[in-house]
Amino acid sequence: MAITKTDFIEFSRCPRYVALEKVKQERLDADVSYEEYKNKEYRDSLEELLASMYEQEEDNNKLINKIDITNRQLEAMMDYYKKVESEAGKLVEKMFPGKTIYALETKNQESFDFSYRGLKFLCYVDIYNEQKDTINIIEVKATTSKKYVNLQGSYPKGPKYSIFTQKNNIYTLKEYVKDYPLEEEMPWSIYEERKEKLKDRFGIGSYIYDLAVQRFIIEGEYKESKNEEKLKNINYYLAVLNADYRFDGTYENNVPIYSKDQNGNELITLFDMNELTKELLPNIKKDADNIYQNLKESNAAPCPLGSFCKFKKQTQCKFFTPICGSEIPKKNSSLSYIHNGRGFKDENGQYHKGLQLINEGYRNLMDIPEHWIKNPNHKIQRECYSKKEIYINREKIRKGIEQLEYPIYHLDFETFPCPVPRFKGESPFTQSPFEFSLHIETSPGKCDCYKDNIVFLAKTMKDEREELIQTLLHNVDVNKGTLFAQNVAFEKGRIKELANIFPNYKEDLMKLYDRGFDLIWLVNNNQKLYEELGFTKEAKTINYYHKDLSGSYSIKKTLPIFSKLSYENLDVKNGTEAIIEYANYNKMTKEELTLKQEALRIYCRQDTWAMVEILNALRKLSIECTKIA
């Protein structure tokens, strides 16, 4: 069987994956065409790209974690992934002499394969560079350097230092740099702890594992063909987007030209993964042996859930929801307790958390032993569920609402986190606003869905940010009122970015920025705010809870409780669909574009109107006490 790199990663997830995939004997005996390989790789690349889009902005909870990939998403986003690959190829040609091979859709990519235990392993290399005595293997990933550079350590209370150092646009682990004074920056134990994260194939180390699989296959071919001399001079690199890069706005024929920025940063940067992939090779060989065994046994019997499931991640195993995790309740499971990353401590001082709870039989919210529940918010959740009651701290909600200054500007941005910067001042994955909706509430409850609403929507995919800013500032008074949003940190983040890119508007934009207030502070909590308002013990507890929230205060969960509004009948139903429609602008007919743009306006308007309705409902609840019948 020709097992591609993508197959290898999936087949080695867990013991039952191969059996659930139902790999047939004829497939075991067949080779794989280049077209089939690239189709798998492109789909895998898109999942990686979408995961990177979501992970860059931790404060954007409007984007869902796991979405189904459609052909329209492939069509909309793959061009950007190819752009990352081509820019990486150009950079490698500049950095390394010799022959460089990189191709996006042709069979010119360098490929490697070898047989192991009767299985054929196959991979194509994104970028292959060959010099007189050296081969460079470069794997391109549409993520940013931030995820690796931000792995830091220090002496207690000392400054933080990255475990990587950079020279000539190549990052290297500090222990492999000759005479680097590593222990002057952090204890070796802390460095090792951070480095170990890079070996977690189901966490931050997933792309490094990917490259290590390639190394396993490449070394396998050279050994099989008796070319072991070449193994002495092969280097392995990850090519990723440089988080520090700022696009200067240079175009040729309307196409961005990614020259070095004013600080000397390249769009793409490399990470030297020679030693790390070498350290991972024993794990890769063990996984290859497991694949052989799993193919031979084809055992679909359940196995314990674990990190390999990638639960609630964009790269979640496709069998988790329909099969392996099907017994986890969709609402009010043991995983629904608020902010419970540490889990529950039992009477022996041991913690039980995440999917471990499911493996141990604690599936429902009420399955958790009562004496494990110590957190006051968890006690509230449990009581609301068991007694079918709503918890309301009317005084906190009322005091919170009193902090709102009128007019209230209910604001929601729709943004496009493009992997490569499109406009001047942007970096990779900048959340570039292309639409906003603004509902203006002049006094409590005085706001009309249509008359008091302004929607700005970019008409094209060209740079319309300045017009967006002008429209926003024209309709708000930055010297009074409240900027109000669900998850206001996201809206404030976009305002601050625009202020830095467009200095002529910075003063007014930052005045608006300073007036931010979060709807979540009224429903969930903001300890600092409520301590300032005179609350003591209650400052730490949530303000409102209904069992249908199931531990979440997302708009998807809060809206049905406070309003009859629904997104189900809309043509654009969520932020991900909004991104895809915008990204497809240039692929639409004039008629399609008109219809889709109206759908985008309706969707964004509903986002801010939903906040108006929730705020009105909270005003009423702050003076009433309601129970579920």
Secondary structure, 3 states (H helix, E strand, C coil): CEEEHHHHHHHCCCCCHHHHHCCCHHHHCCCCCHHHHHHHHHHHHHHHHHHHHHHCCCCCCCCCCCCCCCHHHHHHHHHHHHHHHHHHHHHHHHHCCCEEEECCCCCCCCEEEEEECCEEEEEECCEEEECCCCEEEEEEEEEECHHHHCCEECCCCCCCEECEEEECCEEEEHHHCCCCCHHHCCCHHHHHHHHHHCCCCCCCCHHHHHHHHHHHHHHHHHHHCCCHHHHHHEEEEEEEECCCCCCCCCEECCEECCCCCCCCCCCEEEEECHHHHHHHHHHHHHHHHHHHHHHHHCCCCCCCCCHHHCCCCCCCCCCHHHHHCCCCCCCCECCCCCCCCCCEECCCCCEECCHHHHHCCCCEHHHCCHHHCCCHHHHHHHHHHHHCECEECHHHHHHHHHCCCCCEEEEEEEEEECCCCCCCCCCCCCEEEEEEEEEEECECCECCCCCCEEEEECCCCCCCHHHHHHHHHHCCCCCCCEEEECCHHHHHHHHHHHHHHCHHHHHHHHHHHCCEEEHHHHHCCCHHHHHHCCCCHHHHCCCEECHHHCCCCCHHHHHHHHCCCCCCCCCCCCHHHHHHHHHCHHHCCHHHHHHHHHHHHHHHHHHHHHHHHHHHHHHHHCCCCCECC
